[in-house]
Amino acid sequence: MINWISTLFQNQKTVTAPDMKKFLIVGLGNIGAEYVNTRHNIGFKILDHFAKKESISFQTAKLGDVAEFKIKGRTLLLLKPNTYMNLSGKAVKYWMEKENIEKENILVITDDLNLSFGTIRIKTKGSDGGHNGLKSIQSLLNTTEYPRFRFGISDQFKKGQQVNYVLGEWDDDEKTKLPERLEKSAEIIQSFALAGLNKTMNEFNGK
């Protein structure tokens, strides 16, 4: 009996408490040179700007490119899924489980057609809004309750041209304004980890 009980306990998996000082920052986009400067890839672009600003590098890992940044006792894991947009949830779920990160500590950065160019909206939860990347994450995590950072790309396209618009490159006016918006986005990422979601929403929403 004693040996049986001992074996039972040995076979049980050790449950490790989530690391609440570790954050997963996910930028959504598509891999490939043809997508680099498209509106749909703003999530990748924001993370690339952050990495360059902080002098850190991405390494190719399972289901994505990953970079690590440490600040004031916090660890930020930056993730650019290489699954293409429609399967983004696979990468998000894998890295959340691998790094033992709670959904409250992930921040998903995505483009949003319903916001004017450069408008920032950070939310605690929400629907996928027809966005295939968010749809995949919602399906794999089985929840809509995770923080997301929506970056406005506006909806200045003719009927039936939505796909061409989101997969199109920024116009000249947008290119001029983009550097300041990328800098603001980098501030949001740090604020999310250091000040928390609510303070970040109060400070940056609509800015």
Salt bridges, closest charged atoms under 4 A:
ASP48 OD1 - LYS80 NZ 2.62
GLU68 OE2 - LYS70 NZ 3.69
GLU99 OE1 - LYS22 NZ 2.91
GLU99 OE2 - LYS98 NZ 3.35
GLU104 OE2 - LYS103 NZ 3.62
ASP111 OD2 - HIS40 ND1 2.94
ASP111 OD1 - HIS131 NE2 2.82
ASP112 OD2 - ARG150 NH1 3.15
ASP173 OD2 - LYS177 NZ 3.15
GLU174 OE1 - ARG39 NH2 3.24
GLU180 OE1 - ARG181 NE 2.74
GLU183 OE1 - HIS49 NE2 2.96
GLU183 OE2 - LYS53 NZ 2.65
